[in-house]
Amino acid sequence: MAADKKAFPLRISAAVLEAMQRWADDDLRSVNAQIEFVLREALRKQGRLRKDSSEPVVDDDSD
């Protein structure tokens, strides 16, 4: 894991997790990377993400 990444436990409904898994599969990402991508896009659209935080989401799950 990159030094600037933090682990965060997340409780999520089974239906939402299944939908995120399907979306992640479609986009060739892990569920973790997909959730981060969706959160980053929502933050960007709301103007809540710093300008210097536009690095792409890297899939930490693939080795």
C-alpha positions in Angstrom: 0.0 0.0 0.0 1.3 3.5 -0.8 2.4 5.6 2.1 -0.4 8.2 1.5 -3.2 5.6 1.5 -5.1 4.8 4.6 -7.0 1.6 5.4 -10.7 2.2 6.3 -13.2 -0.4 7.3 -16.5 0.1 5.5 -19.9 -1.4 6.2 -21.9 -1.7 3.0 -25.1 -3.4 2.1 -24.8 -6.7 0.1 -26.8 -5.2 -2.8 -24.6 -2.1 -3.1 -21.5 -4.3 -2.9 -22.7 -6.6 -5.6 -23.5 -3.6 -7.8 -20.0 -2.1 -7.2 -18.5 -5.5 -8.0 -20.3 -5.6 -11.4 -19.3 -2.0 -12.2 -15.7 -2.7 -11.1 -15.6 -5.8 -13.3 -16.9 -3.8 -16.3 -14.2 -1.2 -15.7 -11.4 -3.8 -15.0 -10.9 -2.5 -11.5 -11.0 -4.0 -8.0 -14.0 -3.2 -5.9 -11.6 -1.1 -3.7 -10.3 0.9 -6.6 -13.9 1.3 -8.0 -15.2 2.7 -4.6 -12.2 5.1 -4.5 -12.9 6.2 -8.1 -16.6 6.8 -7.4 -15.8 8.8 -4.2 -13.1 10.8 -5.9 -15.5 11.7 -8.8 -18.2 12.7 -6.4 -15.8 14.9 -4.4 -14.5 16.5 -7.6 -18.0 17.3 -8.9 -18.8 18.9 -5.6 -15.6 21.0 -5.5 -14.4 19.2 -2.4 -11.2 17.7 -3.7 -8.0 19.6 -3.7 -6.7 20.5 -7.2 -3.4 18.6 -6.5 -5.3 15.4 -5.7 -6.2 14.4 -9.3 -3.9 11.3 -9.5 -5.5 8.3 -11.1 -6.9 5.5 -8.9 -4.4 2.7 -8.8 -5.6 -0.8 -8.1 -3.8 -1.8 -4.9 -5.3 -5.3 -5.0 -3.4 -6.5 -8.1 0.0 -8.0 -7.5 
